[in-house]
Amino acid sequence: MTLISNDISKAVAILSQEELVAIPTETVYGLAGNIYSEKAIKSIFEMKKRPFFNPLIVHIHSTSQLSDLVDDVPEKAKALASAFWPGSLTLVLKKKNTVPDLITAGKNSVAVRIPDHPIALELLKSLDFPLAAPSANPFGSISPTNAKHVSDYFDGVLSMVLDGGDCVNGIESTIVGFEEDEPIVYRLGSISLESIENVIGKVQIKNKKEAAPDAPGMLSRHYAPKTRTYLENDVEATVNRFPNKRIGVLLFQNSIEHEEIVSQEILSKNGDIKEATSQLYAALHRLDKQNLDVIIAEKFPDFGLGKSINDRLERATKTN
């Protein structure tokens, strides 16, 4: 039985013994282990069934720890850190040799962020080491945004979930790296592209890479329910393609009346894109547990956080 508790001292004890703890952040729950423990890091990959070529994000509590991990911080990276840390921004920077290659999938760069969650920050300050913490779910499945999601995935396998309530942002961090000091967005996330560009100007997006990805979340199929899922502009027309099926729909703001629909999830009745983002994964979890034949998701307005939601839904609906 996996312990769900808000006891930070218990989490510290488990992590200090090179074991894993699921931790809350403002984005999603992470499956955390000591970055300097080969045992812990291998356990993360094995528990998630995550391929070793997919790098992990290192979580720290303060910018003062950056010098332990990275060799160089470009000026635009400093500007982004100043604007968004603590927060849902991950920076990919040239790593020091002390950072294990297992964390970085053998690359000479490391992904780092400071989470904006009081429990996560208190935990990190209580440890003598940073934490690697990819999302606390089996590789490719829906990310967890509360402690129960994690325990449903790993009950009896994981020692502890440190309970920090529901994740307020609800999707993963935005990842920005640098190629010849020019910023590249490797993953769209909780900080919109427009917010990034307001700080450092125009950026390139390179968020899809199947072989040797530069950052997490770049693979084409990811964040996926077990139920067959479609992303469509016209949800009602798509419903009509599946007569006599149990259909669930995921909608932005407005409900649909249709006799074939057995379950609907509306992410924000007020049309608030931030609220919709925070509710996305929780709604997908609920739909995926209802023994549906099909989930049909509505495509979001393709700007701001809507672009990040569409990115997640496109990867969730990719077929192998």
C-alpha positions as MATLAB code, in Angstrom:
seq = 'MTLISNDISKAVAILSQEELVAIPTETVYGLAGNIYSEKAIKSIFEMKKRPFFNPLIVHIHSTSQLSDLVDDVPEKAKALASAFWPGSLTLVLKKKNTVPDLITAGKNSVAVRIPDHPIALELLKSLDFPLAAPSANPFGSISPTNAKHVSDYFDGVLSMVLDGGDCVNGIESTIVGFEEDEPIVYRLGSISLESIENVIGKVQIKNKKEAAPDAPGMLSRHYAPKTRTYLENDVEATVNRFPNKRIGVLLFQNSIEHEEIVSQEILSKNGDIKEATSQLYAALHRLDKQNLDVIIAEKFPDFGLGKSINDRLERATKTN';
ca = [
       0.000    0.000    0.000;
       1.479    3.352   -1.037;
       1.504    5.946    1.740;
      -0.199    9.243    0.866;
       0.964   11.840    3.376;
       2.010   15.485    3.723;
       4.858   14.511    6.095;
       7.921   16.166    4.553;
      10.318   14.620    7.095;
       9.127   11.148    6.034;
       9.769   12.038    2.394;
      13.258   13.290    3.279;
      14.039    9.998    5.042;
      12.898    7.888    2.071;
      14.747    9.990   -0.497;
      17.908    9.940    1.632;
      17.802    6.134    1.482;
      17.978    6.292   -2.349;
      14.283    5.413   -2.690;
      11.613    7.307   -4.651;
       8.840    9.646   -3.531;
       6.173   11.240   -5.724;
       6.163   14.974   -5.075;
       3.682   17.754   -5.834;
       4.558   20.685   -8.059;
       2.430   23.413   -9.574;
       2.527   21.574  -12.931;
       2.067   17.826  -12.312;
       3.235   15.330   -9.688;
       6.807   14.146  -10.192;
       8.445   10.784   -9.459;
      11.462   12.035   -7.528;
      14.875   10.659   -6.670;
      18.368   11.843   -5.729;
      20.180   12.897   -8.921;
      23.493   11.591   -7.571;
      22.141    8.103   -6.775;
      22.425    5.701   -9.701;
      20.081    3.361   -7.849;
      17.380    6.039   -7.491;
      17.642    7.278  -11.077;
      17.515    3.762  -12.518;
      14.468    3.132  -10.327;
      12.716    6.163  -11.886;
      13.257    4.839  -15.414;
      12.269    1.307  -14.423;
       9.147    2.245  -12.437;
       7.902    4.477  -15.245;
       9.070    2.070  -17.986;
      10.667    5.183  -19.474;
      13.319    4.762  -22.169;
      16.812    5.730  -21.026;
      17.274    7.969  -24.078;
      14.680   10.391  -22.673;
      16.373   12.917  -20.314;
      15.054   13.932  -16.882;
      14.462   17.371  -15.336;
      16.441   18.337  -12.241;
      14.533   20.262   -9.556;
      16.328   22.766   -7.307;
      15.131   25.262   -4.692;
      17.212   28.283   -5.623;
      19.313   29.791   -8.402;
      22.314   29.504   -6.076;
      22.296   25.757   -6.839;
      22.673   26.319  -10.580;
      26.447   26.662  -10.284;
      26.599   23.074   -8.987;
      24.921   21.807  -12.138;
      25.700   24.001  -15.137;
      28.763   25.585  -16.724;
      27.167   28.494  -18.520;
      23.943   30.496  -18.317;
      23.235   32.601  -21.437;
      21.894   36.119  -20.864;
      18.466   35.201  -22.236;
      18.331   32.232  -19.867;
      19.074   34.590  -16.966;
      16.246   36.859  -18.117;
      13.812   33.938  -18.276;
      14.888   32.626  -14.860;
      14.420   36.082  -13.377;
      10.943   36.350  -14.887;
       9.605   32.849  -14.224;
      11.460   31.135  -11.343;
      10.126   29.712   -9.142;
       7.693   28.501  -11.751;
       6.784   26.336  -14.705;
       9.885   27.044  -16.773;
      12.604   24.465  -17.433;
      15.932   25.636  -18.846;
      18.230   23.281  -20.753;
      21.811   24.430  -20.107;
      25.339   23.126  -20.600;
      25.985   20.698  -17.760;
      28.920   20.211  -15.444;
      30.676   16.843  -15.489;
      29.373   16.205  -11.975;
      25.835   15.783  -13.332;
      25.412   12.055  -14.105;
      24.979   11.146  -17.777;
      22.079    8.893  -16.742;
      20.061   12.049  -15.950;
      20.819   13.706  -19.286;
      20.643   10.653  -21.574;
      24.333   11.163  -22.300;
      23.888   14.712  -23.547;
      26.174   17.584  -22.513;
      23.174   19.612  -21.334;
      20.883   19.319  -18.315;
      17.257   20.416  -17.849;
      16.689   22.388  -14.619;
      13.810   24.170  -12.932;
      12.681   25.630   -9.596;
       9.105   24.489   -8.910;
       6.552   26.955   -7.575;
       4.960   24.799   -4.885;
       5.480   25.411   -1.153;
       5.751   21.727   -0.229;
       8.137   20.930   -3.073;
      10.339   23.900   -2.155;
      10.358   22.997    1.536;
      11.314   19.433    0.645;
      14.119   20.542   -1.681;
      15.496   22.882    0.999;
      15.532   19.968    3.453;
      17.716   17.808    1.198;
      21.457   17.852    0.476;
      20.843   16.988   -3.179;
      18.603   18.075   -6.050;
      15.824   15.816   -7.299;
      15.150   14.380  -10.719;
      11.387   14.245  -11.064;
       9.662   13.321  -14.328;
       5.883   13.016  -14.196;
       4.738   10.302  -11.773;
       2.996    8.068  -14.298;
       3.861    5.123  -16.519;
       5.659    6.377  -19.613;
       3.300    7.807  -22.240;
       0.140    7.803  -20.100;
      -1.864   10.732  -18.676;
       0.170   12.809  -16.238;
      -1.036   12.936  -12.605;
      -2.347   16.147  -11.062;
      -3.285   14.819   -7.625;
      -1.990   12.229   -5.181;
      -4.699    9.696   -6.029;
      -3.730    9.683   -9.703;
      -0.217    8.672   -8.615;
      -1.338    5.990   -6.170;
      -3.688    4.542   -8.814;
      -0.670    4.088  -11.075;
       1.879    2.837   -8.531;
      -0.001    1.518   -5.495;
       2.165   -0.960   -3.629;
       5.180   -0.242   -5.861;
       5.977    3.307   -4.724;
       6.686    3.920   -1.023;
       5.123    7.366   -0.683;
       3.219   10.162   -2.383;
       3.867   13.512   -0.742;
       0.405   15.072   -0.909;
       0.284   18.712   -1.947;
      -3.288   18.879   -3.210;
      -4.321   19.458   -6.825;
      -1.724   20.909   -9.167;
      -2.759   24.479   -9.972;
      -1.279   24.710  -13.486;
      -2.139   21.179  -14.530;
       0.284   20.593  -17.428;
       4.051   20.284  -17.552;
       6.592   23.089  -17.606;
       7.614   24.946  -20.741;
      11.122   23.853  -21.753;
      13.564   26.312  -23.321;
      17.066   25.376  -24.467;
      19.795   27.241  -26.309;
      21.552   26.474  -29.561;
      24.484   28.844  -30.139;
      22.953   31.045  -27.439;
      19.678   31.348  -29.358;
      16.555   30.231  -27.444;
      14.644   27.167  -28.639;
      11.326   25.990  -27.184;
      11.583   22.209  -26.873;
       8.243   21.746  -25.107;
       5.160   23.949  -24.942;
       3.765   24.067  -21.435;
       2.279   26.022  -18.546;
       3.993   29.255  -19.582;
       2.680   30.396  -22.955;
       4.921   31.022  -25.933;
       3.755   34.632  -25.936;
       4.877   35.076  -22.302;
       8.322   33.709  -23.156;
       8.626   36.009  -26.176;
       7.557   39.024  -24.108;
      10.754   38.540  -22.083;
      13.369   37.544  -24.679;
      11.867   38.216  -28.106;
      11.077   35.752  -30.898;
      11.928   32.101  -30.283;
      12.026   29.005  -32.451;
       9.916   25.944  -31.654;
      11.508   22.509  -32.063;
       9.183   20.376  -29.977;
       9.126   17.093  -31.885;
      11.992   14.627  -31.978;
      11.688   10.851  -31.851;
      15.372    9.919  -31.768;
      17.575   11.219  -28.930;
      15.159   13.990  -27.847;
      16.735   17.143  -26.423;
      14.148   17.348  -23.647;
      11.188   15.433  -22.186;
       7.811   15.563  -23.948;
       9.137   15.624  -27.523;
       7.955   12.162  -28.571;
       4.928   12.090  -30.870;
       2.769    9.837  -28.664;
       2.598   10.920  -25.047;
       0.141   11.978  -22.309;
      -2.286    9.407  -23.707;
      -5.445    7.803  -22.304;
      -5.921    4.066  -22.800;
      -9.211    4.863  -24.560;
      -8.959    5.636  -28.285;
      -8.962    9.432  -28.488;
      -9.558   11.903  -31.317;
      -8.858   15.646  -31.523;
     -11.369   17.458  -33.726;
     -12.566   20.946  -34.631;
     -16.154   19.726  -35.017;
     -16.875   17.381  -32.111;
     -20.552   16.852  -32.925;
     -19.818   15.774  -36.500;
     -17.221   13.329  -35.194;
     -19.704   11.863  -32.696;
     -21.927   10.984  -35.647;
     -19.127    8.809  -37.075;
     -19.446    6.413  -34.133;
     -23.028    5.099  -33.940;
     -23.852    2.711  -31.100;
     -20.616    3.459  -29.264;
     -20.012    4.692  -25.727;
     -18.633    8.171  -26.381;
     -17.046   10.669  -24.038;
     -16.256   14.243  -25.044;
     -13.748   16.768  -23.748;
     -14.902   20.327  -24.373;
     -13.536   23.800  -23.710;
     -16.627   25.767  -22.682;
     -19.944   24.658  -24.170;
     -21.775   21.363  -23.735;
     -23.228   19.299  -26.593;
     -26.597   17.567  -26.593;
     -26.314   14.204  -28.352;
     -27.816   10.846  -27.453;
     -24.590    8.945  -28.210;
     -22.588   10.949  -25.654;
     -22.516    9.176  -22.296;
     -20.017   11.498  -20.577;
     -18.844   15.058  -21.103;
     -16.109   17.039  -19.469;
     -16.239   20.823  -19.797;
     -12.912   22.346  -18.815;
     -14.081   25.914  -18.180;
     -17.693   27.061  -18.353;
     -16.375   30.637  -18.195;
     -14.059   30.152  -21.158;
     -10.988   30.698  -18.948;
      -8.040   29.062  -20.739;
      -5.917   28.904  -17.567;
      -8.699   27.061  -15.724;
      -9.099   24.739  -18.719;
      -5.370   23.968  -18.656;
      -5.439   23.182  -14.944;
      -8.354   20.766  -15.439;
      -7.135   19.012  -18.609;
      -5.445   15.907  -17.198;
      -7.935   15.406  -14.365;
     -10.756   15.394  -16.932;
      -8.890   12.914  -19.133;
      -8.348   10.642  -16.118;
     -12.091   10.680  -15.363;
     -13.049    9.928  -18.964;
     -10.496    7.143  -19.230;
     -12.051    5.299  -16.283;
     -15.570    5.124  -17.733;
     -15.200    2.149  -20.063;
     -15.765    4.298  -23.146;
     -15.226    3.194  -26.724;
     -14.060    6.618  -27.850;
     -13.017    9.989  -26.392;
     -13.446   12.999  -28.676;
     -11.588   16.141  -27.640;
     -12.340   19.596  -28.941;
      -9.449   21.477  -30.510;
      -8.654   24.678  -28.609;
      -7.968   28.176  -29.953;
      -4.355   27.818  -31.126;
      -2.726   30.642  -29.194;
      -1.590   31.255  -25.628;
      -2.148   28.241  -23.394;
      -4.549   26.879  -26.016;
      -1.471   26.045  -28.097;
      -0.046   24.066  -25.151;
      -3.337   22.191  -24.638;
      -3.497   21.325  -28.346;
       0.079   20.051  -28.166;
      -0.874   17.652  -25.347;
      -4.062   16.518  -27.067;
      -2.304   15.974  -30.411;
       0.214   13.669  -28.687;
      -2.575   11.936  -26.744;
      -4.433   11.154  -29.972;
      -1.481    9.889  -32.031;
      -1.753    6.213  -32.887;
       1.188    3.856  -32.981;
];
